[in-house]
Amino acid sequence: MLVSKIRTPEEQAAYLAEPRDWLAGERDTPVEEMSSFFAHRLDQYEGVHLAHWAAEYEALADYLPDDLSTLLDIGCGTGLELASILRRFPDLRVTGIDLSAPMLEKLRQNYPSPRVETICADYFSYPFEGRQYDAALSFETLHHFPYQKKREIYRKLYRAVRSGGCYLECDYLACCQEEEDLCLAEYHRRRQASDLPEGAFVHIDIPLTLAHQTELLTEAGFARVELLYQNEGTALLRAERE
């Protein structure tokens, strides 16, 4: 199990200096379309992600139901989050959805099993809620999308998870309203300065606070939202469906 590290008010104030400096350094970096961003970094992707979130990847399986038989994984990338899960549930049927075809090809190489299905699609538009899963999962993907898009995906996830199931999300959360506002303002500025179409998905971080994240999940219909772990900007949430 992961052990949480909660900041003191003094630590939180000091922490805010880091995103301010990072955003200032990114100010003139060209905005990239989401699938293109990851396709260009496929060779580095797994190493970078494991360097940052190895403990979180390893611990995910601990928080899933004992009777898990089907799992929906949105924004699955190369499937790093599946390693510990498939060790605990070797007969699990997984559906992984991602925008990046090269990422999904790497996932199939990592997990060459007929029980692991991959779908190259936009998870906002793909009708995955037509099925029923014991659990759903997202890992470091939804912090690239604004409030309204998160509202949309959480409603879809609620409809996709069976009664008694759960949704796990490991992602970047804003430590406070100040960080959320700071990131959102920079998101709008950079989008307006880019030449990408208005509807294109872009790789810019816009995390929400825990309060806003919980509000959206509850509004979607989940009966209980629990913060399982928090360390620096990373948080692990579990939302349960009655």
C-alpha positions in Angstrom: 0.0 0.0 0.0 1.1 3.6 -0.6 1.6 6.0 2.2 0.3 9.5 1.9 2.3 12.6 2.3 0.1 15.7 3.1 1.6 19.2 2.9 1.6 21.6 5.7 0.4 25.2 4.8 4.1 26.3 4.7 5.0 23.4 2.4 2.1 24.2 0.1 3.1 27.8 -0.2 6.7 26.7 -1.1 5.3 24.1 -3.5 3.4 26.7 -5.6 6.8 28.3 -6.6 7.5 25.1 -8.6 4.5 25.3 -11.0 5.0 29.0 -11.4 8.5 28.5 -12.5 7.6 25.6 -14.7 4.8 27.5 -16.4 7.1 30.5 -17.0 9.6 28.2 -18.6 6.9 26.6 -20.9 5.4 30.0 -21.8 6.8 30.0 -25.4 6.9 26.3 -26.0 4.7 25.4 -29.0 1.5 23.6 -28.1 1.4 20.0 -29.4 -1.6 17.9 -30.3 -2.1 15.1 -27.9 -1.5 11.9 -29.9 1.4 13.6 -31.8 3.0 14.6 -28.5 3.1 11.0 -27.3 4.0 9.4 -30.7 7.1 11.6 -30.8 8.2 10.5 -27.3 7.4 6.8 -27.5 11.0 5.8 -26.9 11.2 7.8 -23.7 7.7 7.4 -22.4 8.0 4.3 -20.3 11.3 5.3 -18.7 10.0 8.8 -17.8 6.7 7.5 -16.4 8.4 4.8 -14.3 10.9 7.3 -13.0 8.0 9.5 -11.7 5.3 7.0 -10.7 6.9 3.5 -10.3 5.4 3.2 -6.8 1.9 4.2 -7.9 2.0 1.8 -10.9 3.0 -1.0 -8.6 0.3 -0.3 -5.9 -2.8 0.1 -8.2 -3.7 -3.6 -8.0 -4.0 -3.3 -4.2 -7.0 -1.0 -4.5 -9.1 -3.1 -7.0 -11.9 -5.5 -5.9 -10.9 -9.1 -5.1 -13.5 -10.4 -7.6 -12.3 -8.3 -10.5 -12.8 -10.0 -13.9 -13.2 -7.0 -16.3 -11.4 -3.7 -16.4 -11.7 -0.6 -18.6 -8.5 1.4 -18.9 -8.9 4.9 -20.6 -5.8 6.7 -21.8 -3.9 3.4 -21.3 -0.8 4.4 -23.3 1.7 1.4 -23.3 -0.1 -0.2 -20.4 2.4 0.4 -17.6 -0.4 0.3 -15.1 -1.4 -3.2 -16.1 1.8 -5.0 -15.0 0.9 -5.2 -11.3 -2.8 -5.6 -12.0 -2.3 -8.6 -14.3 0.1 -10.2 -11.8 -2.8 -10.2 -9.3 -5.5 -11.0 -11.8 -4.0 -13.2 -14.5 -7.3 -14.1 -16.0 -8.5 -10.5 -16.2 -10.2 -9.2 -19.4 -8.9 -5.7 -20.1 -10.2 -3.1 -22.6 -7.6 -0.3 -23.2 -8.6 2.9 -25.1 -6.0 5.4 -26.3 -5.6 8.0 -29.1 -2.1 6.9 -30.0 -1.8 3.9 -32.3 2.0 3.5 -31.6 1.3 3.4 -27.9 -1.3 0.7 -28.3 1.1 -1.3 -30.5 3.6 -1.2 -27.7 0.9 -2.3 -25.2 0.1 -5.3 -27.4 3.8 -6.2 -27.4 3.9 -5.9 -23.6 0.8 -8.0 -23.1 0.3 -10.4 -26.1 -2.9 -11.9 -24.8 -6.4 -12.3 -26.3 -7.8 -11.1 -23.0 -6.3 -7.7 -23.6 -8.3 -5.7 -26.1 -7.1 -2.4 -27.5 -9.2 0.4 -29.1 -7.6 3.3 -30.9 -10.1 6.1 -30.3 -11.0 9.2 -28.4 -12.5 8.0 -25.1 -14.8 11.0 -25.0 -16.6 9.8 -28.2 -16.1 6.1 -28.1 -19.3 4.3 -26.7 -17.6 2.2 -24.1 -20.5 2.7 -21.7 -22.4 0.2 -23.8 -20.6 -2.5 -21.9 -20.4 -3.2 -18.1 -17.1 -3.5 -16.3 -16.2 -4.5 -12.8 -13.9 -1.5 -12.6 -12.5 1.4 -14.7 -9.1 3.1 -14.4 -7.3 6.1 -15.7 -3.6 7.0 -15.0 -2.2 10.5 -15.6 -4.4 11.3 -18.5 -7.4 13.4 -17.4 -5.4 16.4 -16.1 -5.1 17.5 -19.8 -8.8 18.3 -20.1 -11.0 21.1 -18.7 -13.8 20.9 -16.3 -16.6 20.3 -18.8 -14.8 17.4 -20.5 -14.1 15.8 -17.2 -17.8 16.1 -16.3 -18.6 14.3 -19.6 -16.1 11.4 -19.1 -17.1 10.8 -15.5 -20.7 10.4 -16.5 -19.7 7.9 -19.2 -17.5 6.0 -16.7 -20.3 5.8 -14.2 -22.5 4.2 -16.8 -19.7 1.8 -17.8 -19.1 0.5 -14.3 -21.5 -2.2 -12.9 -23.3 -1.8 -9.6 -20.8 -2.5 -6.8 -17.9 -1.6 -9.0 -15.4 1.2 -8.8 -13.3 3.7 -10.7 -9.7 4.4 -9.9 -7.9 7.5 -11.0 -4.2 8.3 -10.4 -3.5 11.8 -11.6 -2.1 15.3 -11.1 -4.3 17.4 -8.7 -3.9 21.1 -8.0 -2.9 21.6 -4.4 -5.3 24.6 -4.1 -7.5 26.9 -6.0 -4.6 29.2 -6.8 -2.7 26.4 -8.6 -5.9 25.4 -10.5 -6.5 29.0 -11.6 -2.9 29.5 -12.6 -2.8 26.4 -14.8 -6.2 27.1 -16.4 -5.2 30.7 -17.3 -2.0 29.5 -18.9 -4.0 26.8 -20.8 -6.3 29.4 -22.3 -3.5 31.7 -23.2 -1.4 29.0 -24.9 -4.4 27.6 -26.8 -5.3 31.0 -28.1 -1.7 31.5 -29.2 -1.5 28.2 -31.1 -2.6 27.4 -34.6 -4.3 24.1 -33.7 -8.0 23.7 -34.3 -10.3 24.7 -31.4 -11.5 21.1 -30.8 -8.0 19.5 -30.9 -6.8 17.7 -27.8 -3.6 19.3 -26.6 -0.9 18.4 -24.2 -1.2 21.1 -21.5 -1.7 20.4 -17.8 -4.8 21.8 -16.2 -5.3 19.9 -12.9 -8.4 20.4 -10.7 -8.4 20.7 -6.9 -9.5 17.6 -4.9 -12.7 19.4 -4.1 -13.6 20.0 -7.7 -12.6 16.5 -8.7 -14.8 15.0 -5.9 -17.6 17.3 -6.9 -17.6 16.0 -10.5 -17.4 12.4 -9.5 -20.2 12.7 -7.1 -22.3 14.6 -9.6 -21.7 11.8 -12.1 -23.4 9.4 -9.7 -20.6 7.7 -7.8 -21.8 7.2 -4.2 -18.5 7.5 -2.4 -15.2 9.2 -3.4 -12.1 8.4 -1.4 -8.7 9.9 -1.5 -6.4 6.9 -1.1 -3.1 8.5 -1.5 -1.5 11.9 -2.1 2.1 12.9 -2.6 3.3 16.1 -4.1 1.0 16.6 -7.2 0.0 13.0 -7.5 -3.2 11.7 -6.0 -5.0 8.3 -6.1 -8.8 8.4 -5.9 -11.4 5.6 -5.8 -15.0 6.3 -6.7 -17.5 3.6 -5.9 -20.8 2.8 -7.5 -23.7 1.4 -5.4 
